[in-house]
Structures are given as C-alpha cells and as structure tokens.
Amino acid sequence: MLRQLEFENSKLSDFDIQKKMEATKGKEAFTSEIISTSQTVQDLEDSWEEALTNFKFAPRINAKEDDIVVSLNRKLDKNLVLLVEQKVGNSNFWLPPQGIRKHRETMIQTAYRTLQEFCGNNIRVKFYGNAPIGFYQYKYPKHIQKNGRNGAKIFYFLAKYISGDISCNIKHCWLDRNELKELVHPDIHKGLSKFLLPD
C-alpha cells in the first residue's frame, strides 16, 4: 500500500516507473504472457537509439531558390536581412523598413506599425525586446538643413520571421551579410554591420 502511494505521488514518468520495476525484479523470469504483450524498457531505448541513428537533417542549402532574393527558402544556413525599396529625397534606396515615429507612440509600436505599412498585415514576426539593437544617424542635405532640421536618427529592432508573406506589390529582398554589403549604401552598411547577427 505504501509503495503504491509512493509511486502515485512521485514525479517519475510511466517510463521511469517501468524501468524501476524491471530493475527491482532483477533476474526474475518474465512469464511468456508478459513478454509477448508488453515492451520492455530496453526495447524502448533500443528503438529510440535506432530512430536517432536513422534521422537525417533536412538540407540547409536550396540550390533552386538560393538566387531568388525574394524567397525565404534561400540560404537557410545564414541569417537574412529584410530590405525594402524606399524613396529618400529623389532617389530610391534598399533599406530595412523604416518610418517616422508618431506622437505618443513608443519605439516598438513604431517598429510594428512600420513593418505592417511596408510589408502588409500578412507577415508575422517576433521582436526581441522593446529596446532597439542599434541606430544609424545621418545629416540631411544642406538645403534641408537651412530649414532648421539637421538630420535623422534611425533605430533598428531585431525580429525573427514567424510566418506569412510580404505583400506582392512591395519591392523587397532577403539578403545575407555579403549581399547586403554589395546592395546598400556604404554609410548605411557601416551602421548596420555593427549589430548584425553572425552566421
């Protein structure tokens, strides 16, 4: 009776209880009925070991899609950065999604809103924390500085892609570190490279 209560109140799993019971029986012979109807702990462990040795990881390189920069199924062995084409002044640049913070909006709220404005409501991401991971600042052209606005400071947040698609009418790309260096403006790359995750 006490032994039964001990087993019921213990934190052992059914597998651990079965293993313990088989160990206490030691060299006792099992009846043919028990052997034929139940699987021993050793059999379970052997089947798990076999399943582990037969397990094959999925390939992390997808030759079909590695050159398609709008695909998330490319370069699975690397960290990719989302860039969207944005008009700054009279020129178009490839930049991470960025926007102007609205009055009474926190920086993380601005990050969520900006991502939805650029990429649509279909994409789900997980932001890592409420604080930015870094910033990039630049000066405006001289004709704008005459109006009393010297420049801008852009704060970046780290996020992980969860699911969904980016709106098809948005020009975007997913780039690794090397591709990023080739595509973005050198000054922007210098700021971004300080806080990019290593591969």
C-alpha positions in Angstrom: 0.0 0.0 0.0 2.8 2.5 0.9 4.7 1.5 -2.1 1.7 2.2 -4.3 1.2 5.7 -2.7 4.9 6.4 -3.2 4.6 5.6 -6.9 1.4 7.7 -7.3 2.9 10.7 -5.5 6.3 10.5 -7.2 7.4 12.7 -10.0 8.6 9.8 -12.1 7.1 9.3 -15.5 5.5 6.0 -16.5 8.7 5.1 -18.4 10.8 5.7 -15.2 8.4 3.7 -13.1 8.5 0.8 -15.5 12.3 0.9 -15.6 12.5 0.9 -11.8 10.1 -2.0 -11.6 12.1 -4.0 -14.1 15.3 -3.2 -12.3 13.9 -4.4 -8.9 12.7 -7.7 -10.5 16.3 -8.3 -11.5 16.9 -11.8 -12.7 13.3 -13.0 -12.2 12.0 -14.6 -15.3 9.0 -13.0 -17.0 6.2 -15.2 -18.0 5.7 -15.7 -21.7 2.4 -13.8 -21.5 4.1 -10.6 -20.1 6.9 -10.8 -22.6 4.6 -11.1 -25.6 2.2 -8.3 -24.5 4.5 -5.6 -23.1 7.5 -3.8 -24.4 10.4 -3.7 -22.0 12.3 -0.5 -21.2 15.4 -1.9 -23.1 13.3 -2.4 -26.2 12.1 1.2 -26.0 15.6 2.6 -25.5 16.8 0.4 -28.5 14.1 1.7 -30.7 14.8 5.3 -29.8 18.5 4.8 -30.4 17.7 3.3 -33.8 15.4 6.2 -34.7 18.2 8.7 -33.7 20.8 7.0 -35.9 18.4 6.9 -38.9 17.4 10.5 -38.5 18.7 12.8 -41.4 18.6 16.6 -41.2 16.9 18.5 -44.0 19.4 20.3 -46.3 20.2 23.8 -45.3 21.1 24.8 -48.9 18.4 25.0 -51.5 20.1 25.3 -54.9 16.8 26.0 -56.7 16.0 29.1 -54.6 19.4 30.4 -53.4 19.4 33.0 -56.2 15.8 34.2 -55.7 16.3 37.1 -53.4 12.5 37.5 -52.6 12.3 33.9 -51.3 12.7 32.9 -47.7 13.7 29.4 -48.7 17.1 30.6 -49.7 20.4 30.4 -47.8 18.9 28.5 -44.9 22.3 28.3 -43.3 22.6 32.1 -42.9 20.9 35.0 -41.2 19.0 37.1 -43.7 18.1 40.8 -43.5 14.8 42.2 -45.0 15.3 45.2 -47.2 12.6 47.2 -49.0 13.0 49.7 -51.7 12.2 53.2 -50.3 12.3 56.7 -51.8 14.6 59.1 -49.9 14.7 62.5 -51.4 14.8 62.0 -55.2 16.5 58.6 -55.1 15.4 55.0 -54.3 17.5 53.0 -51.8 17.3 49.5 -50.4 16.8 49.9 -46.7 15.4 47.9 -43.8 11.8 49.0 -43.3 11.8 52.4 -41.5 9.3 55.1 -40.7 8.7 58.2 -38.7 7.6 57.8 -35.1 4.2 59.3 -34.4 3.3 61.4 -31.4 2.7 59.3 -28.2 3.9 56.2 -29.9 6.6 54.0 -28.3 9.5 52.9 -30.5 8.4 49.3 -30.5 4.9 50.4 -31.6 6.6 52.4 -34.4 8.5 49.2 -35.4 5.3 47.1 -35.6 3.4 49.8 -37.5 6.2 50.4 -39.9 6.6 46.7 -40.7 2.9 46.4 -41.4 2.9 49.6 -43.6 5.7 48.3 -45.7 5.1 44.5 -45.7 1.3 44.2 -45.2 -0.7 42.6 -42.4 0.1 39.1 -43.6 3.5 38.8 -42.1 4.1 37.7 -38.5 7.4 38.4 -36.7 8.7 38.2 -33.1 10.5 41.3 -31.9 13.3 40.5 -29.5 12.6 43.0 -26.7 11.2 46.5 -26.6 14.6 48.3 -27.0 16.4 48.8 -30.3 19.6 46.9 -31.0 21.3 49.9 -32.6 20.9 53.1 -34.6 22.1 54.9 -37.6 22.2 58.6 -38.0 22.8 60.9 -40.9 22.7 64.6 -41.9 20.2 66.0 -44.3 21.3 67.8 -47.5 22.3 71.4 -46.9 19.1 72.9 -48.5 17.0 71.0 -45.9 19.4 71.9 -43.0 18.6 75.6 -43.7 15.0 74.9 -42.5 16.4 74.0 -39.1 16.4 70.2 -39.4 19.9 68.8 -39.3 19.4 65.1 -39.7 17.8 61.9 -38.7 18.4 59.1 -36.3 17.1 55.7 -37.2 16.7 53.0 -34.5 16.7 49.3 -35.6 15.0 46.4 -33.9 15.8 42.8 -34.1 13.0 40.5 -35.2 12.5 36.9 -36.2 10.3 35.9 -39.1 7.5 33.6 -37.9 5.1 33.1 -40.9 3.2 34.8 -43.7 4.1 36.6 -46.8 5.1 40.1 -47.8 2.6 42.0 -50.0 3.4 41.2 -53.6 3.3 44.9 -54.6 6.3 45.7 -52.3 9.8 45.5 -53.8 11.7 43.6 -51.2 14.6 41.2 -50.8 16.2 38.9 -48.1 20.0 39.3 -48.2 22.9 37.7 -46.3 25.8 39.8 -45.0 27.8 39.7 -48.2 24.9 40.6 -50.5 23.9 43.4 -48.1 27.3 44.9 -48.4 27.0 45.0 -52.2 23.5 46.4 -52.4 23.1 49.1 -49.7 24.8 52.5 -49.5 28.3 52.1 -47.8 27.4 54.5 -45.0 24.2 52.6 -44.2 26.1 49.3 -44.3 28.7 50.6 -41.9 25.9 51.4 -39.4 24.0 48.1 -40.0 27.1 45.9 -39.8 27.7 46.9 -36.1 24.7 44.9 -34.9 24.0 42.2 -37.5 23.9 38.7 -36.0 26.8 36.5 -37.0 26.1 33.4 -39.2 
